[in-house]
Amino acid sequence: MKRRHQRDRAGFTLMEVLLVLAIMGIIMSMVVPKLLGRQQHANVDATRLSIRGVEQAIKMYALDHGGSFPASTNGLTILQEPPSVRDPRWRGPYLENNPVDAWGTPLNYAYPGRKNLRSFDIISAGPDRTPGTDDDLGNWDELPS
């Protein structure tokens, strides 16, 4: 009789397994939203820093070109590759790679800017990856403190 009783208690009951799963579900429902919120903030911060890096590359280009910013038609490729027409003032590449935001969307460049009227705009489409929406980020935003 003792042997049979030991063999029956070798595993967990269905009720024990369901109780453990319920406890894990409650813990996950409290932890996951906090982690996802932090990831979103980290992506925004990383994108803002990328925008600042591109902004510095454009300013270096302008220093080499007598204060003139690149035309919008050239986009950011003028910072990576020399222009098709020989330009003795071009001392690039000013950027190694095509700049993208934390969501993998390419950054856009506009000169003259719509937000920076006397300068240029560098724009990220933001988390929704759709340009022209409220979550867009750009060089007009403040860096996080």
Secondary structure, 3 states (H helix, E strand, C coil): CHHHHHHHCCCCCHHHHHHHHHHHHHHHHHHHHHHHHHHHHHHHHHHHHHHHHHHHHHHHHHHHCCCCCCCHHHCCHHHCCCCCCCCCCCCCCCCCCCCECCCCCECEEECCCCCCCCCCEEEECCCCCCCCCCCCEECCCCCCC
